[in-house]
């Protein structure tokens, strides 16, 4: 679980940031699409972090 949380701090930042950049590139510059993209990236990072931690350890 500890490795998962450490990985989440890095993977979550990368996925949320990529999602926000994708939303901005599509022309949605208002608050709610940006927050939604960041939240979606953070939620998606949970299973990805768990999977990566399982493969490492």
C-alpha positions in Angstrom: 0.0 0.0 0.0 2.9 2.4 0.7 4.4 1.9 -2.7 1.0 2.5 -4.3 0.6 5.8 -2.5 4.1 6.9 -3.5 3.4 5.9 -7.1 0.1 7.7 -7.0 1.7 11.0 -6.1 3.7 10.8 -9.3 1.3 9.0 -11.7 -1.7 11.1 -10.5 0.2 14.3 -11.2 1.2 13.2 -14.6 -2.3 11.9 -15.6 -4.2 14.9 -14.2 -1.8 17.3 -15.9 -2.1 15.5 -19.2 -5.8 15.6 -19.0 -5.9 19.3 -18.2 -3.6 20.0 -21.2 -5.8 17.9 -23.4 -8.9 19.9 -22.3 -7.2 23.2 -22.8 -6.0 22.1 -26.3 -9.6 21.2 -27.2 -10.5 24.8 -26.4 -12.3 24.4 -23.1 -10.8 27.1 -21.0 -13.5 27.5 -18.3 -13.3 26.3 -14.7 -15.5 23.1 -14.7 -13.9 21.3 -17.7 -10.5 21.9 -16.2 -11.5 20.6 -12.7 -13.3 17.6 -14.3 -10.2 16.7 -16.3 -8.0 17.0 -13.3 -10.4 14.9 -11.2 -10.7 12.3 -13.9 -6.9 12.0 -14.2 -6.6 11.6 -10.4 -9.3 8.9 -10.3 -7.8 7.1 -13.2 -4.4 7.1 -11.5 -5.7 5.0 -8.6 -6.0 1.7 -10.5 -2.9 2.5 -12.6 -0.8 3.1 -9.4 -2.1 -0.1 -7.9 -1.3 -2.1 -11.0 2.2 -0.7 -11.3 2.9 -1.3 -7.6 1.7 -4.9 -8.0 4.0 -5.5 -11.0 7.0 -4.0 -9.2 6.5 -5.7 -5.8 
